[in-house]
């Protein structure tokens, strides 16, 4: 079915009051082919049963075969996997090995299925992840020549036990890093150090593997690949594969109550139901786990009325499900026994599904890279496809659906990662020393700041220097928090039965599974009875409340070190440096589903969390605002903080959940009105630094977005924030415009 037909389906529903603000067509692309390289074994060519390659596949595979590390940076469904499989399969015939790193278990299992389907006797491939049985692991170490795993297993299992992998590592010829654009921020910085540790261990066994990276959405692929791996990388970024046309629509939900728009998840559920009823297999990407469950449940309810026979063809898929549940859903999607699936970005980088007709993106996913990655899940069979971005009631979403030039025809964002972040590098130096004694020569591998950090670790007694190098001094392994989420997860358990429902990252547990919270799992609602942080468990009871819960947080911030300062005017200045943020969840609000009305608030007694990180902040002198009678300085600063955080993802590779903010009428460290925007990860993730570098255009876009919003007093589309810990109070839209105007005036 055509994309235009599907658009007509969405327009034709008489209940629909949302509207298309823009439709963009990405034209189809013709193919350019290349012959098979002579070095590929005939049995591999025969097993693949492909008459020719695309030009980019042949070039990337040949570069890798010749020993040059390479990034394949071509579009979704462009056959990148074949470009790295050709050298990997050939290496297996030569007696060498390949290590494949995927960001998700689903993607690794999908690649394994593709390799096993070739039926090549010389190729022994296996996935090695947290679900791999103990008895299978020894066989994999001994006999597998293609091991598919993830950075977490490389860090927690393979590298600490490298002697058990000596035969595999000694023959390691290729390291494949799939969906490389996903390695950004703090997690990407950790992965960069894991790769450096891998290179060091490989050198111990006499191997120097070639790196092959793949990404459909990465800016400056050669530079990004070099930063990630630490070796020179060549980019192959001209896509020669055929592609059907992509129709991309921007959709704005209707106003339902004054200045409030209908929630994007509710709109997405209706659109999903309409597309499924029309026979279109559709993925709906939703930002939160709770949102996924809500969209799935609402779409099933809508189908119960419109097409009851299709109700069970819609499901939810998200992190926190048990492995067996995930595999079952993945299989059903491939078999088309599922027509609609609401998912988090767990499937953005997940299984290779061909034949999808449409993708719904419920709210801006944070970056243009993620947007195109999610949209690219549709049309993967070569057919035309439809993608729809549904705007949330949010400053950035509203700005984007009315400014399509900010999406289309603009390069994806640069990948932001900082392997030299001391909060990242220090624990990896410890992990490296625990694997093999660190030598002076090794320190060059970890960057120029490594010697100073090693000296500090030695002075603190964490490392011990001996003639052979620096040694790890403790019996237990070094603690490294790869994802900035704490060393553990909270298990969500049904209190009456003891049944494990799922898990929640410890970093988000205070706000999502606190006592009294509403927790949703596969369409079923539960109330949290107890959150036991010591035992890392949340006990829940089945319930059907007519409200959702939102945590309220108090935040305090102080400046530890100012690293940069720019005087914009005699009264305004811009700063960047290190700050300490103290946050505490102090209460939660109950908000009625149907109306969004707050129906109550209850206090909580949870411990304070302390974060040392990087921030950008700007200040304005009190005398600038003094002439304004009854000027609401606190409301102005708070509104400007919210709006600027909402617009920052246009200027830094982040989304608003990666960053935080604090505003104050008079901050003790600056003696001025001050607005802080900080990275939500220990040591920083590079987002605040990018905000500092692009501060003028960023804050000008913030002012433009507030001015352009048609509301009178401020709404979620301009100055209200869904993550505000103070219930969006105080806020002043007019005062925020005056404040930003003074700030930006030289």
Residue pairs with C-beta under 8 A, 6 or more apart in sequence:
1 278
1 279
1 280
1 357
2 384
3 245
3 246
3 247
3 358
3 384
3 385
3 386
4 247
5 278
6 275
6 278
6 280
6 357
6 358
6 386
7 20
7 23
7 247
7 249
7 386
9 274
9 275
9 278
9 280
10 16
10 249
10 251
10 271
10 274
10 275
10 388
11 20
13 270
13 274
15 270
16 270
17 254
17 262
18 251
18 252
18 253
18 254
18 262
18 267
18 390
19 251
19 252
19 254
20 249
20 250
20 251
21 250
21 251
21 252
21 401
21 402
21 404
22 249
22 250
22 401
22 404
23 247
23 248
23 249
23 250
24 247
24 248
24 249
24 250
24 404
24 407
24 408
25 245
25 246
25 247
25 248
26 245
26 246
26 247
26 248
27 245
28 242
28 243
28 244
28 245
28 384
29 239
29 241
29 242
29 243
30 242
31 54
31 240
31 241
31 242
32 54
32 55
32 240
33 52
33 53
33 54
33 55
33 240
34 52
34 53
34 54
34 55
34 57
34 58
34 59
34 240
35 52
35 53
35 58
36 45
36 52
36 53
36 58
37 58
37 61
37 62
37 65
37 86
39 62
39 65
39 90
40 61
40 86
40 89
40 90
41 89
41 90
41 93
43 93
43 120
43 122
44 86
44 89
44 90
44 93
44 118
44 120
47 118
47 119
47 120
48 82
48 118
50 82
53 61
53 79
53 82
54 78
54 79
54 239
54 240
54 241
55 238
55 240
56 72
56 74
56 78
56 83
56 236
56 237
56 238
56 239
56 240
56 241
57 79
57 80
57 82
57 83
57 86
57 240
59 236
60 70
60 72
60 80
60 83
60 84
60 212
60 236
61 82
61 83
61 84
61 86
61 87
63 70
63 234
63 236
64 70
64 83
64 84
64 87
64 174
64 210
64 212
65 86
65 87
65 90
67 210
68 210
68 234
69 210
69 211
69 212
69 213
69 225
69 229
69 231
69 232
69 233
69 234
70 210
70 211
70 212
70 213
70 233
70 234
70 235
70 236
71 180
71 213
71 214
71 215
71 218
71 221
71 222
71 224
71 225
71 233
71 234
71 235
71 236
71 237
72 80
72 83
72 84
72 212
72 213
72 214
72 215
72 236
73 214
73 215
73 216
73 218
73 221
73 235
73 236
73 237
74 80
74 216
74 236
74 237
74 238
74 239
74 240
74 241
75 216
75 239
75 241
75 243
75 376
76 216
76 372
76 373
76 376
76 377
76 380
77 241
77 243
77 354
77 376
77 379
77 380
77 382
78 216
78 239
78 240
78 241
78 243
79 241
80 178
80 214
80 216
81 111
81 114
81 178
81 214
81 352
83 212
83 214
83 236
84 100
84 174
84 176
84 178
84 212
84 214
85 114
85 115
87 98
87 173
87 174
87 210
87 212
88 98
88 100
88 146
88 174
88 176
89 115
89 118
89 120
89 123
89 146
91 97
91 98
91 145
91 173
91 174
92 98
92 120
92 122
92 123
92 124
92 145
92 146
93 122
93 123
94 173
95 145
95 171
96 145
96 171
96 172
96 173
96 174
97 144
97 145
97 146
97 147
97 168
97 169
97 171
97 172
97 173
98 145
98 146
98 147
98 172
98 173
98 174
98 175
98 176
99 147
99 149
99 154
99 168
99 172
99 174
99 175
99 176
99 198
99 209
100 108
100 111
100 146
100 147
100 148
100 149
100 176
100 178
101 149
101 150
101 151
101 154
101 175
101 176
101 177
101 178
102 108
102 111
102 148
102 149
102 150
102 178
102 179
102 349
103 150
103 151
103 178
103 179
103 182
103 183
103 349
104 150
104 346
104 349
104 350
105 127
105 129
105 130
105 131
105 150
105 323
105 326
106 326
106 330
106 346
106 347
106 350
106 351
107 178
107 179
107 349
107 350
107 351
107 352
108 127
108 129
108 148
108 149
108 150
109 127
109 148
109 327
109 330
109 351
110 330
110 350
110 351
110 352
111 148
111 178
112 125
112 126
112 127
112 148
114 352
115 123
115 125
115 146
116 125
122 145
123 145
123 146
124 143
124 144
124 145
124 146
125 144
125 145
125 146
125 147
125 148
126 132
126 136
126 139
126 140
126 144
126 146
126 147
126 148
127 147
127 148
127 149
128 137
128 140
128 144
128 147
128 148
128 149
128 153
128 157
128 158
129 149
129 150
129 153
130 152
130 153
131 323
132 140
140 147
141 164
141 165
141 167
141 168
142 167
144 168
145 171
147 168
149 158
151 183
151 190
151 191
151 194
151 482
152 482
154 194
154 198
155 190
155 194
155 197
155 431
155 480
155 482
158 165
159 194
159 197
159 198
159 201
159 431
159 435
160 431
160 434
160 435
160 477
162 169
162 201
162 204
162 435
162 436
166 205
169 201
169 202
169 205
169 207
170 205
170 206
170 207
171 207
172 202
172 205
172 207
172 209
173 207
173 209
173 210
174 209
174 210
174 211
174 212
175 195
175 198
175 209
175 210
175 211
175 212
176 211
176 212
176 213
176 214
177 183
177 195
177 211
177 212
177 213
177 214
177 228
177 229
178 213
178 214
179 214
179 215
179 349
180 213
180 214
180 215
180 218
180 224
180 225
180 228
181 215
181 216
181 217
181 218
181 224
181 369
181 373
181 412
181 415
182 188
182 349
183 191
183 192
183 228
183 415
183 417
184 415
184 416
184 417
184 653
185 416
185 417
185 653
185 654
185 658
185 681
185 685
185 686
185 687
186 421
186 424
186 483
186 484
186 681
186 682
186 683
186 685
187 482
187 483
187 484
188 228
188 415
188 416
188 417
189 417
189 418
189 419
189 421
189 424
189 685
190 424
190 428
190 480
190 482
190 483
191 228
191 482
192 227
192 228
192 229
192 230
192 417
192 419
193 419
193 424
193 425
193 428
193 446
194 428
194 482
195 211
195 228
195 229
195 230
196 230
196 419
196 428
196 445
196 446
197 428
197 431
197 432
197 435
199 208
199 209
199 230
199 231
199 445
200 432
200 435
200 436
200 442
200 445
201 435
201 436
202 208
202 209
204 436
211 225
211 229
211 231
211 233
213 221
213 225
213 228
213 229
213 233
215 221
216 372
216 373
216 376
217 368
217 369
217 370
217 372
217 373
217 376
217 412
218 224
218 369
218 412
218 415
219 369
219 411
219 412
219 413
219 414
219 415
220 414
220 415
221 233
221 235
221 237
222 233
222 234
222 235
224 414
224 415
225 233
225 235
226 232
226 233
227 415
227 417
227 419
228 415
228 417
230 419
230 445
242 382
243 379
243 382
244 379
244 382
244 383
244 384
244 385
245 384
245 385
246 375
246 378
246 379
246 384
246 385
246 386
246 387
247 384
247 385
247 386
247 387
248 375
248 386
248 387
248 388
248 389
248 408
249 386
249 387
249 388
249 389
250 388
250 389
250 391
250 400
250 401
250 404
250 407
251 267
251 271
251 388
251 389
251 390
251 391
251 401
252 261
252 391
252 398
252 401
253 261
253 262
253 263
253 264
253 266
253 267
253 390
253 391
253 393
254 261
254 262
255 261
255 262
256 262
257 595
257 596
259 711
259 712
259 713
259 715
259 717
260 393
260 596
260 715
260 716
261 391
261 393
261 716
261 717
263 392
263 393
263 596
264 362
264 363
264 390
264 391
264 392
264 393
264 397
265 286
265 291
265 294
265 295
265 298
265 362
266 298
267 362
267 390
268 284
268 286
268 295
268 342
268 360
268 362
268 390
269 284
269 294
269 295
269 296
269 297
269 298
269 299
269 302
269 342
270 298
270 299
270 302
271 284
271 360
271 388
271 390
272 282
272 284
272 295
272 299
272 314
272 340
272 342
272 360
273 298
273 299
273 302
273 303
273 306
273 314
273 340
275 282
275 340
275 357
275 358
275 360
276 282
276 299
276 303
276 307
276 310
276 313
276 314
276 339
276 340
277 303
277 306
277 307
277 310
279 339
280 339
280 357
280 358
280 386
281 333
281 336
281 338
281 339
281 340
281 355
281 356
281 357
281 358
282 339
282 340
282 341
282 356
282 357
282 358
282 359
282 360
283 341
283 343
283 347
283 353
283 356
283 358
283 359
283 360
283 374
283 377
283 378
284 295
284 299
284 340
284 341
284 342
284 343
284 359
284 360
284 362
285 343
285 344
285 345
285 347
285 348
285 359
285 360
285 361
285 362
285 365
285 374
286 292
286 294
286 295
286 342
286 343
286 344
286 362
286 363
287 344
287 362
287 363
287 365
288 344
289 318
289 319
289 320
289 344
289 520
290 512
290 519
290 520
290 548
291 342
291 362
292 316
292 317
292 318
292 342
292 343
292 344
293 316
293 318
293 342
293 520
293 521
293 522
293 523
294 520
295 316
295 342
295 362
296 314
296 315
296 316
296 341
296 342
296 523
297 316
297 520
297 523
299 314
299 340
299 342
300 311
300 312
300 314
300 523
303 310
303 311
303 313
303 314
304 311
310 339
313 337
313 338
313 339
313 340
314 338
314 339
314 340
314 341
314 342
315 329
315 332
315 338
315 340
315 341
315 342
316 341
316 342
316 343
316 522
316 523
317 326
317 329
317 330
317 341
317 342
317 343
317 344
317 346
317 347
318 343
318 344
318 346
319 344
319 346
320 492
320 502
320 503
320 504
320 521
321 329
321 502
321 522
322 500
322 502
325 522
329 338
329 341
330 350
330 351
332 338
333 341
333 351
333 353
334 351
334 353
336 355
341 347
345 365
345 370
345 374
347 377
348 365
348 370
348 373
348 374
348 377
349 373
352 380
353 377
353 380
354 380
354 381
355 380
355 381
355 383
356 377
356 378
356 379
356 380
356 381
356 385
357 378
357 383
357 385
357 386
358 378
358 385
358 386
358 387
358 388
359 374
359 375
359 377
359 378
359 385
359 386
359 387
359 388
360 387
360 388
360 390
361 371
361 374
361 375
361 387
361 388
361 389
361 390
362 390
362 392
363 390
363 391
363 392
363 394
363 397
364 371
364 389
364 391
364 392
364 394
364 396
364 397
364 400
364 649
364 655
365 371
365 374
365 655
366 649
366 654
366 655
366 656
366 657
366 658
367 412
367 413
367 649
367 653
367 654
367 655
368 407
368 410
368 411
368 412
368 413
369 412
369 413
369 653
371 389
371 407
372 412
374 387
375 387
378 385
378 386
378 387
379 385
389 400
389 401
389 407
391 397
391 398
391 400
391 401
392 716
392 722
393 715
393 716
393 717
394 646
394 716
394 717
394 722
395 642
395 643
395 646
395 647
395 702
395 705
395 706
395 709
395 716
395 717
395 718
395 719
396 646
396 647
396 649
396 650
396 656
396 705
397 717
398 705
398 709
398 717
398 718
399 406
399 647
399 701
399 705
399 708
400 406
400 407
402 708
406 650
413 652
413 653
414 653
415 653
416 652
416 653
416 654
416 685
416 686
416 687
416 690
417 686
418 424
418 684
418 685
418 686
419 425
419 446
419 447
420 447
420 448
420 449
421 683
421 684
421 685
422 449
422 453
422 683
423 612
423 682
423 683
423 684
424 683
425 446
425 447
425 449
425 450
425 453
426 453
426 456
426 457
427 478
427 479
427 480
427 481
428 446
428 480
429 438
429 446
429 450
429 453
429 454
429 457
429 463
430 457
430 462
430 463
430 472
430 478
430 480
431 477
431 478
431 480
432 438
432 442
432 446
433 463
433 469
433 470
433 471
433 472
434 472
434 477
434 478
437 466
437 468
437 469
437 470
437 471
438 454
438 463
438 469
438 470
439 468
439 469
440 469
442 469
443 450
443 451
443 454
444 450
454 463
454 470
457 463
457 470
458 464
458 465
458 470
461 473
462 472
462 473
462 474
463 470
463 471
463 472
463 473
464 470
464 471
464 473
465 471
472 478
479 487
481 487
481 682
483 505
484 507
484 680
484 681
484 682
485 505
485 506
485 507
485 508
486 505
486 506
486 507
487 506
488 506
488 536
489 503
489 504
489 505
489 506
489 536
490 503
490 504
490 505
490 506
490 509
490 513
490 531
490 533
490 536
490 537
490 538
491 500
491 503
491 536
491 537
491 538
492 500
492 501
492 502
492 503
492 504
492 513
492 519
492 521
492 526
492 537
492 538
492 540
493 499
493 500
493 501
493 537
493 538
493 539
493 540
494 501
494 526
494 539
494 540
494 541
494 542
495 529
495 530
495 539
495 540
495 541
496 541
501 519
501 521
501 526
501 540
502 521
504 512
504 513
504 538
506 536
509 531
509 533
509 538
510 551
510 585
510 606
510 609
511 551
511 553
511 585
512 519
512 551
513 519
513 528
513 531
513 538
513 540
514 528
514 531
514 551
514 585
514 588
514 604
514 606
515 528
515 529
515 530
515 531
515 604
516 527
516 528
516 549
516 588
516 602
516 604
517 527
517 528
517 549
517 551
517 588
518 525
518 526
518 527
518 528
518 543
518 545
518 547
518 548
518 549
519 525
519 526
519 527
519 528
519 538
519 540
520 526
524 542
525 542
525 543
525 544
525 545
526 540
526 541
526 542
526 543
527 540
527 541
527 543
527 545
528 538
528 539
528 540
529 539
529 540
529 541
530 537
530 538
530 539
531 538
531 606
532 538
532 539
533 607
545 590
546 592
546 593
546 594
547 590
547 591
547 592
547 593
547 599
548 590
548 591
548 593
549 588
549 589
549 590
549 591
550 588
550 589
550 591
551 585
551 587
551 588
551 604
551 725
552 585
552 586
552 587
552 588
552 589
552 601
552 725
552 726
552 727
553 583
553 584
553 585
553 586
553 725
554 583
554 584
554 586
554 725
554 726
555 581
555 582
555 583
555 660
555 662
555 725
556 581
556 582
556 662
557 579
557 580
557 581
557 582
557 615
557 662
557 676
557 678
558 579
558 580
558 668
558 669
559 575
559 577
559 578
559 579
559 617
559 669
559 670
560 577
560 578
560 579
560 580
560 612
561 577
561 578
562 575
562 576
562 577
563 576
563 577
563 578
564 575
564 576
564 577
564 692
565 573
565 574
565 575
565 576
566 573
566 574
566 575
567 573
568 574
568 618
568 743
568 744
568 746
569 745
569 746
570 621
571 620
571 621
571 623
571 624
571 742
572 618
572 619
572 620
572 621
572 624
572 742
572 743
573 618
573 619
574 616
574 617
574 618
574 692
574 695
575 616
575 617
575 618
575 619
576 614
576 615
576 616
576 617
576 688
576 689
576 692
577 614
577 615
578 612
578 613
578 614
578 615
578 684
579 612
579 613
579 614
579 615
579 617
579 676
579 678
580 610
580 611
580 612
581 610
581 611
581 612
581 613
581 660
581 662
581 678
582 608
582 609
582 610
582 611
583 608
583 609
583 611
583 660
583 725
584 606
584 607
584 608
584 609
585 604
585 606
586 603
586 604
586 606
587 601
587 602
587 603
587 604
588 601
588 602
588 604
589 598
589 600
589 601
589 727
590 598
590 599
590 600
590 601
590 602
591 597
591 598
591 599
592 598
592 599
598 727
611 678
611 680
611 681
611 682
612 682
612 683
613 678
613 679
613 680
613 681
613 682
613 683
613 684
613 688
614 678
614 679
614 683
614 684
614 685
614 688
614 689
615 676
615 677
615 678
615 679
615 688
616 676
616 677
616 678
616 688
616 689
616 691
616 692
616 695
617 670
617 674
617 675
617 676
617 677
618 674
618 675
618 695
618 699
618 743
619 667
619 670
619 672
619 673
619 674
620 672
620 673
620 739
620 742
620 743
621 672
621 673
622 666
622 672
622 673
624 742
625 631
625 633
625 636
625 673
625 738
625 739
625 742
628 738
631 735
631 738
632 730
632 732
632 735
633 665
633 673
633 735
633 739
634 663
634 664
634 665
634 730
635 730
635 731
635 732
635 735
635 736
636 673
636 732
636 735
636 736
636 738
636 739
637 663
637 664
637 665
637 673
637 674
637 675
637 736
637 739
638 663
638 726
638 730
638 731
638 732
639 706
639 714
639 719
639 731
639 732
639 733
639 735
639 736
640 663
640 675
640 702
640 719
640 736
640 739
640 740
641 661
641 662
641 663
641 675
641 676
641 677
642 661
642 719
642 720
642 721
642 724
642 728
642 731
643 702
643 705
643 706
643 718
643 719
643 736
644 661
644 675
644 677
644 698
644 699
644 702
645 656
645 659
645 660
645 661
645 677
645 721
646 656
646 702
646 705
646 721
647 698
647 701
647 702
647 705
648 654
648 656
648 659
648 677
648 687
648 691
648 698
649 655
649 656
650 698
650 701
651 690
651 691
651 694
651 697
651 698
651 701
652 686
652 687
652 690
652 691
652 694
653 686
653 687
653 690
654 685
654 687
656 721
656 723
657 680
657 723
658 679
658 680
658 681
658 685
658 687
659 677
659 678
659 679
659 680
659 687
659 688
660 677
660 678
660 680
661 675
661 676
661 677
661 678
662 675
662 676
662 678
663 674
663 675
663 676
664 673
664 674
665 673
666 672
666 673
666 674
667 673
667 674
673 739
677 688
677 691
678 688
679 685
679 686
679 687
679 688
691 698
696 744
699 740
699 743
699 744
700 744
702 740
703 737
703 740
703 741
703 744
705 718
706 718
706 719
706 733
706 736
706 737
706 740
707 737
709 715
709 717
709 718
709 733
711 717
711 718
711 733
712 733
713 733
714 720
714 731
714 732
714 733
716 722
718 733
719 731
719 733
719 736
720 728
720 731
721 728
